[in-house]
Amino acid sequence: MDSTTVEHRLAAEGADFLLLAGVNDSHLQELAKLSGCRVILRGDDLILSGDVGDVERALPVAENMIQQARIGQPFEADEIRRGFAASTQRPRGARPAVRNGVAAVEEQVLFAGLKKLIGSKSEGQREYLDAIVSNDIVISIGPAGTGKTYLAVAAAVDALRKNRVKRIILARPAVEAGENLGFLPGDLQEKVDPYLRPLYDALEDIMPSDWVKRALEARTIEVSPLAYMRGRTLADAFVILDEAQNATSAQMKMFLTRLGLNSRVVITGDKTQIDLPRPDDSGLLQVERILPGIDGIEFVYLTEVDVVRHRLVKDIIRAYATADGAPRET
């Protein structure tokens, strides 16, 4: 090895080496392709070798891969690409905070869902989960695919399982997304269920369907249109308002003033997808103006970097932002 290259060994003992390396070493090859350095797994060490800058860029991603493999959390090549993109955006020489010799990325908030372990897949998502743990009200704003709703539901299920709250309440404005659906058959619940389906989907991905059914029947979990929140006091509850960009200013004030003792609120929304007849009436835009600075309320902004759906979603969001002439959120 000449003087222009370095070798860095990362201890990988305790990791599931199949998860770490991927099928046919696909994860190691992906990291090598992104960083430009050599990545090999030898014994209990993951070895990075190459140019100093290449190794520095690969290091935080490799550390995160090892931690995910240690806790048995599967990951895919897309997550390696997102992690590498996030690491290259840090100022040169900056590294994740270290506490007691352990990188902060290893201290990310993790929720043990009934089906799988759930955690952040980007720096923005980690900040989002940290905010949920630390604040009574969190308002998350960002584009589609950034995990705003899914992670909030995971946090709610975790709080319920640990008896920190007695119930989960999931609410959404019943606003049609650019279509006039006309008359819908069935009783009132059947009419509003199509608007609430994404919340059910998130629950069923985290909990077995029979658990979800029993919790809904027992009212331990309630999925409801936002309009049904009026007049209630929501105590001992984890309350999520999804698609908040479609709540009017009056609805948003009504919702926020439902907060009772020992309750947490997460509000999620995407300012680029307002379906109200007058976009300026959005309650999400109003709270963004008037609530910053209040102790116990935190705003978290997710961007295209935090998109965790198909890799093309990020490019689609960027293309629409460019076509609309709107500046991208940073």
TORKOLPA-180621 format. One record per residue (C-alpha): residue in three letters; x, y, z. Coordinates in pm, whole numbers. Each point is the difference from the previous one (the first is absolute). Layout:
<pts>
<res ALA	u X	v Y	w Z>
...
</pts>
This chain:
<pts>
<res MET	u 0	v 0	w 0>
<res ASP	u 155	v 334	w -107>
<res SER	u 0	v 326	w 195>
<res THR	u -308	v 136	w -178>
<res THR	u -228	v -273	w 130>
<res VAL	u -119	v -100	w 345>
<res GLU	u -161	v -306	w 152>
<res HIS	u -268	v 21	w 269>
<res ARG	u -126	v -304	w 188>
<res LEU	u -346	v 0	w 160>
<res ALA	u -80	v -266	w 260>
<res ALA	u -305	v -193	w -120>
<res GLU	u -23	v -269	w 266>
<res GLY	u -358	v -81	w 95>
<res ALA	u -134	v 106	w -339>
<res ASP	u -200	v -228	w -227>
<res PHE	u 255	v -27	w -281>
<res LEU	u -258	v -100	w -259>
<res LEU	u -201	v 315	w 73>
<res LEU	u 316	v 208	w 5>
<res ALA	u 150	v -127	w -325>
<res GLY	u -325	v -62	w -186>
<res VAL	u -70	v -276	w -250>
<res ASN	u 319	v -65	w -198>
<res ASP	u 165	v 290	w 189>
<res SER	u -241	v 244	w -168>
<res HIS	u 4	v 245	w 294>
<res LEU	u 380	v 11	w 12>
<res GLN	u 15	v 48	w -376>
<res GLU	u -254	v 283	w 16>
<res LEU	u 200	v 185	w 267>
<res ALA	u 321	v -52	w -200>
<res LYS	u -163	v 133	w -317>
<res LEU	u -136	v 309	w 176>
<res SER	u 314	v 87	w 194>
<res GLY	u 274	v -109	w -237>
<res CYS	u 184	v -190	w 272>
<res ARG	u 55	v -374	w 46>
<res VAL	u -245	v -165	w 241>
<res ILE	u 60	v -355	w 126>
<res LEU	u -120	v -209	w 290>
<res ARG	u 283	v -198	w 157>
<res GLY	u -54	v -194	w 319>
<res ASP	u -177	v 230	w 248>
<res ASP	u 116	v 318	w -175>
<res LEU	u -148	v 212	w -277>
<res ILE	u 299	v 152	w -178>
<res LEU	u -11	v 324	w -199>
<res SER	u 308	v 86	w -204>
<res GLY	u 79	v 265	w -258>
<res ASP	u 38	v 375	w -29>
<res VAL	u -41	v 185	w 331>
<res GLY	u -303	v 198	w -124>
<res ASP	u -171	v -312	w -135>
<res VAL	u 47	v -188	w 328>
<res GLU	u -128	v 298	w 202>
<res ARG	u -318	v 14	w -208>
<res ALA	u -59	v -374	w 30>
<res LEU	u 71	v -20	w 374>
<res PRO	u -330	v 129	w 151>
<res VAL	u -201	v -210	w -247>
<res ALA	u 201	v -312	w 84>
<res GLU	u -47	v 64	w 374>
<res ASN	u -375	v 23	w -49>
<res MET	u -5	v -319	w -208>
<res ILE	u 179	v -187	w 279>
<res GLN	u -243	v 131	w 263>
<res GLN	u -302	v -100	w -209>
<res ALA	u 147	v -349	w -45>
<res ARG	u 67	v -28	w 375>
<res ILE	u -363	v 60	w 90>
<res GLY	u -121	v -229	w -279>
<res GLN	u -160	v 280	w -199>
<res PRO	u -4	v -77	w -375>
<res PHE	u 93	v 283	w -236>
<res GLU	u 24	v 44	w -374>
<res ALA	u 231	v 164	w -249>
<res ASP	u -232	v 304	w -19>
<res GLU	u 64	v 65	w 370>
<res ILE	u 376	v -17	w -56>
<res ARG	u -35	v 256	w -279>
<res ARG	u -208	v 230	w 221>
<res GLY	u 249	v -33	w 284>
<res PHE	u 289	v 78	w -231>
<res ALA	u -181	v 303	w -146>
<res ALA	u -66	v 132	w 353>
<res SER	u 362	v -55	w 109>
<res THR	u 138	v 190	w -299>
<res GLN	u -218	v 300	w 88>
<res ARG	u 172	v 45	w 338>
<res PRO	u 276	v 264	w 15>
<res ARG	u 340	v -146	w -84>
<res GLY	u 150	v -167	w 304>
<res ALA	u -331	v -5	w 191>
<res ARG	u -96	v -333	w 150>
<res PRO	u -303	v -118	w 193>
<res ALA	u 12	v 94	w 367>
<res VAL	u 174	v -257	w 218>
<res ARG	u -112	v -87	w 352>
<res ASN	u 203	v -245	w 204>
<res GLY	u 184	v -101	w -313>
<res VAL	u -322	v -95	w -183>
<res ALA	u -111	v 193	w -309>
<res ALA	u -332	v 179	w 48>
<res VAL	u -141	v -186	w -297>
<res GLU	u 10	v -309	w 221>
<res GLU	u -222	v 179	w 252>
<res GLN	u -287	v 62	w -240>
<res VAL	u -348	v -46	w 139>
<res LEU	u -133	v -346	w -80>
<res PHE	u -354	v -126	w 45>
<res ALA	u -71	v -370	w 39>
<res GLY	u -314	v -47	w -207>
<res LEU	u -193	v -322	w 34>
<res LYS	u 116	v -102	w -348>
<res LYS	u 346	v 155	w -28>
<res LEU	u 250	v 242	w 146>
<res ILE	u -60	v 353	w -125>
<res GLY	u 253	v 280	w -4>
<res SER	u 124	v 295	w -202>
<res LYS	u 147	v -43	w -346>
<res SER	u 141	v 350	w -38>
<res GLU	u 139	v 279	w 214>
<res GLY	u -323	v 197	w -41>
<res GLN	u -208	v -295	w 118>
<res ARG	u 227	v -46	w 301>
<res GLU	u -54	v 364	w 97>
<res TYR	u -375	v -52	w -48>
<res LEU	u -10	v -298	w 236>
<res ASP	u 218	v 182	w 254>
<res ALA	u -246	v 292	w -11>
<res ILE	u -299	v -231	w 60>
<res VAL	u 169	v -146	w 307>
<res SER	u 95	v 342	w 139>
<res ASN	u -305	v 223	w -68>
<res ASP	u -373	v 5	w 69>
<res ILE	u -84	v 133	w -347>
<res VAL	u 202	v -72	w -315>
<res ILE	u -89	v 146	w -339>
<res SER	u 167	v -184	w -288>
<res ILE	u -1	v 162	w -343>
<res GLY	u 141	v -165	w -310>
<res PRO	u -71	v -166	w -335>
<res ALA	u -161	v -334	w -67>
<res GLY	u 200	v -311	w 81>
<res THR	u 201	v 138	w 293>
<res GLY	u -168	v -222	w 261>
<res LYS	u -182	v 280	w 184>
<res THR	u -316	v -201	w 68>
<res TYR	u 159	v -344	w 29>
<res LEU	u 255	v 101	w 265>
<res ALA	u -263	v 192	w 197>
<res VAL	u -224	v -309	w 6>
<res ALA	u 298	v -214	w 105>
<res ALA	u 73	v 241	w 287>
<res ALA	u -366	v -11	w 104>
<res VAL	u -10	v -381	w 3>
<res ASP	u 323	v -5	w 201>
<res ALA	u -144	v 243	w 258>
<res LEU	u -318	v -208	w 28>
<res ARG	u 188	v -327	w 47>
<res LYS	u 215	v 156	w 272>
<res ASN	u -313	v 135	w 179>
<res ARG	u 111	v 360	w -40>
<res VAL	u -342	v 79	w -147>
<res LYS	u -335	v -177	w 19>
<res ARG	u -110	v 45	w -359>
<res ILE	u 102	v 110	w -348>
<res ILE	u -211	v 244	w -200>
<res LEU	u 74	v 41	w -371>
<res ALA	u -178	v 282	w -184>
<res ARG	u -9	v 128	w -356>
<res PRO	u -197	v 273	w -177>
<res ALA	u -255	v -157	w -236>
<res VAL	u 101	v 204	w -306>
<res GLU	u -13	v -132	w -356>
<res ALA	u 336	v 15	w -178>
<res GLY	u -94	v 185	w -318>
<res GLU	u -297	v -224	w -80>
<res ASN	u -372	v 22	w 62>
<res LEU	u -88	v -348	w 121>
<res GLY	u -372	v 75	w 23>
<res PHE	u -229	v -225	w 201>
<res LEU	u 172	v -285	w 184>
<res PRO	u -206	v -305	w 101>
<res GLY	u -21	v -145	w 350>
<res ASP	u -37	v 135	w 350>
<res LEU	u 193	v 300	w 134>
<res GLN	u 309	v -204	w 96>
<res GLU	u 13	v -163	w -343>
<res LYS	u -22	v 343	w -164>
<res VAL	u 300	v 140	w 188>
<res ASP	u 217	v -315	w 3>
<res PRO	u 153	v 68	w -346>
<res TYR	u 144	v 327	w 133>
<res LEU	u 148	v -179	w 300>
<res ARG	u 141	v -306	w -181>
<res PRO	u 369	v 115	w 15>
<res LEU	u -23	v 3	w 380>
<res TYR	u -140	v -354	w 7>
<res ASP	u 277	v -108	w -238>
<res ALA	u 269	v 135	w 234>
<res LEU	u -158	v -174	w 301>
<res GLU	u -25	v -333	w -179>
<res ASP	u 363	v 18	w -113>
<res ILE	u 111	v 41	w 363>
<res MET	u -254	v -222	w 180>
<res PRO	u -164	v -331	w -99>
<res SER	u -341	v 62	w -155>
<res ASP	u -184	v -186	w 277>
<res TRP	u 167	v 224	w 261>
<res VAL	u -106	v 307	w -196>
<res LYS	u -357	v -130	w -23>
<res ARG	u -23	v -67	w 375>
<res ALA	u 151	v 339	w 85>
<res LEU	u -248	v 177	w -228>
<res GLU	u -293	v -190	w 149>
<res ALA	u 115	v 83	w 354>
<res ARG	u 53	v 367	w -101>
<res THR	u 361	v -27	w 116>
<res ILE	u 82	v 119	w -352>
<res GLU	u -236	v 243	w -166>
<res VAL	u 19	v 113	w -363>
<res SER	u -222	v 298	w -64>
<res PRO	u -65	v 297	w -231>
<res LEU	u 131	v 324	w 146>
<res ALA	u -351	v 148	w 20>
<res TYR	u -89	v -256	w 270>
<res MET	u 257	v 149	w 240>
<res ARG	u -211	v 305	w 89>
<res GLY	u -108	v 16	w 365>
<res ARG	u 231	v -276	w 120>
<res THR	u 285	v 9	w 252>
<res LEU	u 271	v -246	w -100>
<res ALA	u 178	v -106	w 322>
<res ASP	u 244	v -292	w 43>
<res ALA	u 16	v -30	w -378>
<res PHE	u 247	v 3	w -287>
<res VAL	u -176	v 209	w -265>
<res ILE	u 108	v 24	w -365>
<res LEU	u -142	v 244	w -252>
<res ASP	u 97	v -114	w -347>
<res GLU	u -24	v 202	w -326>
<res ALA	u -19	v 314	w 213>
<res GLN	u 48	v 225	w -302>
<res ASN	u -370	v -69	w -76>
<res ALA	u -122	v 114	w 341>
<res THR	u -139	v 352	w 3>
<res SER	u 130	v 258	w 247>
<res ALA	u -314	v -44	w 212>
<res GLN	u 35	v -380	w -2>
<res MET	u 367	v 21	w 97>
<res LYS	u -75	v 227	w 297>
<res MET	u -281	v -234	w 106>
<res PHE	u 230	v -302	w -24>
<res LEU	u 290	v 155	w 192>
<res THR	u -226	v 110	w 284>
<res ARG	u -122	v -360	w 53>
<res LEU	u 334	v -84	w 167>
<res GLY	u -53	v -146	w 348>
<res LEU	u 224	v -114	w 283>
<res ASN	u 267	v -261	w -80>
<res SER	u -59	v 23	w -373>
<res ARG	u 233	v 35	w -297>
<res VAL	u -88	v 142	w -338>
<res VAL	u 171	v -51	w -336>
<res ILE	u -117	v 204	w -298>
<res THR	u 119	v -95	w -348>
<res GLY	u -47	v 176	w -331>
<res ASP	u 134	v 88	w -343>
<res LYS	u -33	v 364	w -102>
<res THR	u 24	v -91	w -369>
<res GLN	u -318	v -213	w 11>
<res ILE	u -269	v 234	w 134>
<res ASP	u -342	v -108	w -133>
<res LEU	u -207	v 277	w 160>
<res PRO	u -191	v 232	w -240>
<res ARG	u 208	v 290	w 139>
<res PRO	u 355	v -123	w 84>
<res ASP	u 61	v 305	w 220>
<res ASP	u -267	v -135	w 239>
<res SER	u 228	v -290	w 97>
<res GLY	u 40	v -30	w 376>
<res LEU	u 344	v -151	w -51>
<res LEU	u 124	v 320	w -163>
<res GLN	u -146	v 201	w 288>
<res VAL	u 160	v -201	w 282>
<res GLU	u 332	v 18	w -183>
<res ARG	u -24	v 377	w 34>
<res ILE	u -131	v 36	w 355>
<res LEU	u 121	v -297	w 211>
<res PRO	u 383	v -6	w -38>
<res GLY	u 177	v 93	w 322>
<res ILE	u -255	v -153	w 238>
<res ASP	u 170	v -234	w 249>
<res GLY	u -117	v -360	w -49>
<res ILE	u -89	v 48	w -368>
<res GLU	u 259	v -98	w -260>
<res PHE	u -8	v 29	w -377>
<res VAL	u 185	v -264	w -203>
<res TYR	u 59	v 53	w -371>
<res LEU	u 62	v -305	w -217>
<res THR	u 126	v 33	w -357>
<res GLU	u 48	v -212	w -310>
<res VAL	u 318	v -136	w 162>
<res ASP	u -224	v -180	w 253>
<res VAL	u -221	v -172	w -260>
<res VAL	u -13	v -373	w 77>
<res ARG	u -233	v -121	w -273>
<res HIS	u 114	v -108	w -346>
<res ARG	u 316	v 184	w -109>
<res LEU	u -196	v 175	w -279>
<res VAL	u -225	v 180	w 250>
<res LYS	u 288	v 232	w 91>
<res ASP	u 57	v 85	w -366>
<res ILE	u -373	v 53	w -58>
<res ILE	u -23	v 244	w 295>
<res ARG	u 302	v 191	w -133>
<res ALA	u -147	v 12	w -353>
<res TYR	u -334	v 139	w 122>
<res ALA	u 174	v 261	w 215>
<res THR	u 205	v 112	w -300>
<res ALA	u -303	v 8	w -233>
<res ASP	u -203	v 206	w 249>
<res GLY	u 287	v 242	w 44>
<res ALA	u -19	v -53	w 375>
<res PRO	u 320	v 5	w 208>
<res ARG	u 70	v -335	w 160>
<res GLU	u -15	v -23	w 380>
<res THR	u 339	v -40	w 163>
</pts>
